[in-house]
Amino acid sequence: MNLRLREKLWEKPWRLMLVVNVAVLIGVFLHKIALPPFVPYIHLLVDYHFGFTKRALIGATVGLFAAKVPVWLVFALAGVAWLVTLALFVTLFRRTFGFGERQMPLFVLMAGSPFFLKNFMHTLGHFDIYGCALAIMLLLMPAQSIAFVLCAALCSMVLILIHHIHFLMYVPTIGVIVLLRYYLDRRITPTNALVGLVAVIAVVALFLAAQFWGSMPISQADFVGYLTTRMADPTRTDLLGFSYIWYQPLSKEFQDTWARMPSNILGVPVFALLIWLHAPLWRYFAGLIRALRDELHRRVVIGALLSVSAGYLVIFGTVFDYSRWISNWAVCMFLIMHAVKTLPAAEQVSPIATDDKKTIIFGWLVTLIPRVGIVRPF
């Protein structure tokens, strides 16, 4: 029976790739939990004790349920967020593309991508995954009323309160989802245009407040002293080394990023290679755009992709966690692809071939790469 199962898997390489991806994910998880959660842990400690503070929503929420924060809570909360994101994505993929044998290459190249779930496992505890999860929720929600626009604005504001970098990381993708799923599907009226404009202004205002008025009003020593009172183990002061990020001005972030640029730029060829390994996926995406029935829709989609990418270029010039940014950019492309698939098409686009040898090689390479990383590749 085991021999028969192995033969069946080898006959269907894309299903075998899914099995291998699960094994790779387990390996990434075991490696991750052995590392100290420097940045994720401190985010669970910071709250609104000293007034409006950037990057404090998750810590304030945790504070409602736990006066003292243990280190293991980082992995517990992040693990739940990861599992929820996985479930949401599988549900979304099944609804958008189906889940048969013909869709396996597309699913493997997305779900098994080192940019996506495997890298979210490597960055377990960081805030990136919340943007992805909320964007998927908006792709699953009905988009038949103005309430959808308001819900998207609320999700965007929550993300900015989690971390203001979401303003360029996932909020633009949420805006694209609203544009493609709501505004392109109906006539624009003064009412829905006004609601959209007010939503944009509110989101921008919150970002500016978090960026320029969300710093700590007390000294860093007093701030660290307060965080110590929230720790389950106050002796783990080594986990508070990143407290300076609540005091670092935007100019200092630019300075640090450009000081690291000569070494970080060496990773660009690696990123380009990783993007190229997804070539069958990008060709399919291009086919979806070409097949759109309305020329206006094609132009809007292309403009949206360029706008989201431009936001990531700004991030690249501001914060030096390059591996995270390129990974989240790819995830945004995956999610926008789902939104594009729901637009009216003039013709059906053929799925990615399951038996093409070159595509299978790409699939195996994507499967075996465990993650992209946080700053530099791997």
N, C-alpha and C positions, 0 to 999 in steps of 0.2 A: 504493500500500500504506500509506504514511504517512497519507494522507487517510482511508482506511478505518479505520485504527487510531484516529485522532482522533475520527471520528464515533462509533466504538464506545465510546470513553471518555466522550464527552458524553452518550451514551444511558444510561450507567451512572455517575451522578455520584459514587457512593460509592467506586468504584474509582479514579476520577480524584482524589478527595480523598486516597486513599492515596498516589498519586504525588506530589501537592503536599506532603503531610506529609514524604515523604522529602526533597524539595528544601528544605523549611523546616529539617529536622534537620541537613542538610549546612551550611546557613547558620549555624545556632546553633553547630555544632561549630567552624567556621572562626573565628567570633567568640570562642569560648571559649578556643581555644588561643593566641590573641593576648593574653590577659590573664595577669598574673602570678598563680600559684597560692599566695597567701599562706597561707591556712588549710590547704589540702590538703597542701602540701609539708612543713610543720612536723610534721604528723601522721606522716609517713614517717620522721622523724628521732627521735622520742621512743620510747624502749624501756624495759625494766625494769632498766636499768643501776644505778639508785639504789633499787631495791626495787619493791614493788607500786605501780603508777602508773596513774591513770585515763587513758583515751584512748591507750593505748600498745600495744595488741595488733597493730595493722597495722604500726607502726614496728618492733616486735620481730620480727615475721615477716619483714619486708623485710631486717632486719639479719642473718637467718640466711643470706641469699643474697648480700648486697651490703654490704661494709664502708663504701663511700662511695655516697651517694644522689644521682644526678643529677636535675635538675628535670624532665627529660622523662619520668622514671619515673612521675610523677603522672598524666600523660595516658595512658601505656601501661597502667598498672594499672587506672585508672578506665575506660578504653576497653574493656578486656576485661570488666570487671564490667558495663558497660552492655550489651555484646553478649550476654553470658550471660543477663542479665535479660530482654532482648528475646526471646531464643530460648526461655527458660522460659515467658514470658508467652504467646507464640504457641502453644506446646505445650499450655499450660493452657487457653487459650481454645478451641482446637480440640477438646480432650477434653470440656470442659464444655458448650459451646454448638454445636459444629460450625463449619465454615468455608465455608458456601455463600453464595449471593447474599443470602438472607434475613437472614443474620447480619452483613452488612457494616455497616449503621448502628451496631449495637452495638459492633462492633470498632473502627470509626472514632472513635466517641465515647469509647472507652476508650483505645486505643493512640495515637490522634491528639490526645488531650486535652493542653492546655498544662500541666495539673497533673502529667502522668505522664512519658513517655519524653523529651519535649522539655525538660521542666524538669530531669530527671535529667541531660540533656546539658548544660544551662546550669550545673548545680551539679557538674559533672564533678570528681571527686576528693574530694567530701564523702562522708560516711559514710551518708547516708540510704538509698542504693540497696542497701546490704547487707541492711538490714532487709526491704526489698521482695523481694529475691532469695531470702532464706531462707524468707520466708512463702510464696512461690510454690512453692518446693521442698516445703514441708510440705503444700501443697494437692495436689501431684502424687504424694506418697508414699502407699503403702497405710496405712490407719489401722485395722488389724485386731487389733493387739496392744498391750500396755502399752509396748512398745518405742517406739511412736509418741509417747507422752506424754514418755518420757525423751529422745527425740531433740528434741522441741520445747523441753524445758527446756534442753538443751545448746545449741541454737541461740540461745535467749534469753540465756544466759550469755555466749556468744561476742559477741553484739551489745552487751551491757553493757560488756564489756571493750574493744570498739571505741570505744564512747562511751556513757556512762551515761544519756544522754537517751533512748536506745532503750527504756528502761524504761517510758516513757510514749508513745513514738512508734510502735514496731512490736511490742513485747512484748505489749501488750494484744490486738492483732489476732492474734498467734500463739496467745494463750490462747483467743480466740474460735474460731479454726480447730480447735483441739483439742476444745473443747467441742462444736462442731457436728458434727465429723467422727468423733469417738471416743465421747464420753460420751452424746450423744443417740442414738447408734446401738445402744446396749446397756444392759443392766441395770447399775446402779452397785453394785459389791460393796465390801466392806471393803478388799480388796486394791487395786483400781484407785483407790478414793477416797483411800487412804493414800498411794499413789504420787503422785497428783496434788497432795495437800497438801504432801508433802515437796518436790516439785518447785517449788511456789510459794514455800515458805519459803526454799529454796536460792537462787532467783532474787532474791527480796527482800533476802536477806542480802548477796548479791554487790553489788547496787545500793547498799545502805547503805555497804558497805566502799569502793566506788569513789567515792561522793559525799563521804564524810567522812574517809576514811583514804587517799585516792589522791593527795594533794598531794605536791609535791616537798619532800624533807627538807633541801634545800640552798638557798642564795641564788639569786635569779633570774639574777644575773650569772654564777655558776658553771654554772648550768643552760644558759644560752645558750652559754657557752664549750664545754661538752660537745657541744651540738648542732652547733657549728661544726666539730668534729672528724669529724662524720659527713657533712658536706656535700662533694659532689664539687667544688664551687666555693665555698670559704670566704669569698670576697669578697662573695657575695650575702647580706650580713647584713640587707638590706631584707626578706628573706623570713622573718625571725625575729621580726618585730614583734608577733606574736600569742602570744609565749611567756608573757605574763602570765595567760593563761587557765588555766594549771596552778597558779596561785597565788590566783586570784580566789575568794573564799568565796561561798556561796549568797546571802548577804545583799547582796553587791555586784551580783550578777546581777539580783536583784529591783530594786535601786536603779536600775541602768542601764535596765532594761526600762521601769519606770514613769516614768523621766525622759523617755524617748522616746515614751511613750504618746500624748500630744496630737498629735504628727505622724503616728505610725504608725496611729492609729485612723482617720485620713482615708482609708486604703486599704480599710477594711471595705466601703464600698459597691461598690468595684471587685471585691473577692472575692465579694460577694453576686451581682454581675452574672455573673461567671465561673461560679459554681455554677449560676445560673439557665440559662445557655446549655446546660447538660447536662440540662435538664428531661426530654427523652425518655428518657434513661438512668435518671433517678430514678423516673419513672413505671413503667418496666419493672421496676425493683428492687422498688417497692412492690407491683406485681402479683405478683411471685414470692413475696413475704412473705404476701400475702392468699391465695395459692393453696395454701399449705402445708396438708397434711392434718390435722396435729395442732395443736390450739390451744396446747398447751404449747410447741411449737416456735416458733410465732409470737411468743409472749411472750418466750421466751429470745432470739430474734433481735433483737427491738426493744430489750430490755434490754442486749444486747451492743453494739448500735449506740450507745446512749446512753452506755454505759461508755467505749467507745473515744473518743467525742466529748468526754466529761468529761476524759479524760486530756489531750486536746489543749488544752482550756481552761486546764488547769494549766500546760501549756507556754507558752501565750500570755501568762500572767501572770508567767512566769519568764524567758524568753529572747525577744529581740526580732526574731528572723529570721522575721517573720510570713509572708512569701510561701512560704518553705520549709515551714512548719508546715501551712498551709492546703492546700498541694499534697500533702503526705504524708497528710493526713487524707483527701483525696479518693481517693488511691491505696488506702488502707486500706478505704474503702467499696467500691471496685472488687473488691478481693480477697475481702472478706466476701461480696459478691454471688455469687462463684463457689462459695463454701462453701454458701450458702443454696440454690443451684440443685441441689446434690446431695441435699438433704433430700426425703423423700417428699412429693409434691404431690397434691392432690385433683383438679386439672385442669391442662391445659397453658396456659401464658401465651403469647399471641400475640407474635411478634417485633416489634421496632420497624418501622413501615411504611417501605418503601424509596422510596415515591413521594409521601409527604406533603410538600407544599411548605414548610410551616413547619419540619418536621424537617430537610429538606435545607438550609434557611437556617442553622439551628443547627449543622448539620454543617460547613458552609463556614466559619462564624465560628470554631468550635472549631479547625478545620484551619489557618486563617490566623493565629491567635494563636501566636507562636513559643514563648513560655514565660511563667511567672508571675513568676519572679525569686527573690531570696534574702531581702531585707528588705522593701522596698516593691514594690508591683505594677509589673512591667516594668522 
